[in-house]
Amino acid sequence: MRLPRKFSMTQRAEFARCRELGKSRPGRYLVLSVLQEAELDHFRTGFITTKKVGKAHQRNLLRRRFRAVMQNNGERISPHYYIVTIARWRAVEASYAELETDWLKQAKKLGVIISDK
């Protein structure tokens, strides 16, 4: 599943609302925040990678990896959710498989995943 543009969060207010009103779970390499919204037709996702994570090419690599996690698991994600993924400083050292495992673990604990493969 390719992640269409309509699935991306673009407004700063969406990120802030999700962080303030939603639930968060810290993982080893990331922090996952979700906010359930009944009016949404599909989930919307956003990624936060600060300068603490590393240089620009490292932050871009992390965003591409997080986007790939969402693309590979998009059909398993429940609609009606805002999902914000925040990279931690040690995420640069992680492989794609480790990032995906950590993301799925936190998503299951927050109730975002519909079913297991």
Long-range contacts (C-beta under 8 A, 24 or more apart in sequence): 1-71, 1-72, 1-74, 1-75, 2-71, 3-45, 3-67, 3-70, 3-71, 3-74, 6-42, 6-44, 7-42, 7-43, 7-44, 7-45, 7-70, 7-74, 8-44, 8-45, 8-46, 9-44, 9-45, 9-46, 9-82, 9-84, 10-46, 14-44, 14-46, 14-82, 15-46, 15-48, 15-84, 17-82, 18-46, 18-82, 18-83, 18-84, 19-84, 22-82, 22-84, 23-110, 25-106, 25-109, 25-110, 26-88, 26-106, 27-88, 27-102, 27-103, 27-105, 27-106, 28-88, 28-90, 28-94, 28-98, 28-102, 29-87, 29-88, 29-90, 29-91, 29-94, 29-98, 29-99, 29-102, 30-66, 30-85, 30-86, 30-87, 30-88, 30-91, 30-99, 30-102, 30-103, 30-106, 31-85, 31-86, 31-88, 32-83, 32-84, 32-85, 32-86, 32-103, 32-106, 32-107, 32-110, 33-83, 33-84, 33-86, 34-81, 34-82, 34-83, 34-84, 34-107, 34-110, 34-112, 35-81, 35-82, 36-80, 36-81, 37-80, 37-81, 37-82, 38-80, 39-80, 40-79, 40-80, 40-81, 40-82, 41-79, 42-79, 43-74, 43-77, 43-78, 43-79, 43-80, 43-81, 43-82, 43-83, 43-112, 44-81, 44-82, 44-83, 45-70, 45-82, 45-83, 45-84, 45-85, 46-82, 46-83, 46-84, 46-85, 47-84, 47-85, 47-86, 47-87, 48-84, 48-85, 48-86, 48-87, 49-86, 49-87, 50-87, 52-89, 53-87, 53-88, 53-89, 53-91, 53-92, 54-89, 54-92, 58-92, 59-87, 61-92, 62-87, 62-91, 62-92, 62-99, 65-96, 65-99, 66-99, 66-103, 68-96, 69-96, 69-99, 69-100, 69-103, 69-104, 72-100, 73-100, 73-103, 73-104, 73-107, 73-113, 76-113, 76-114, 76-115, 76-116, 76-117, 77-107, 77-112, 77-113, 77-114, 78-111, 78-112, 78-113, 78-114, 81-112, 83-107, 83-112
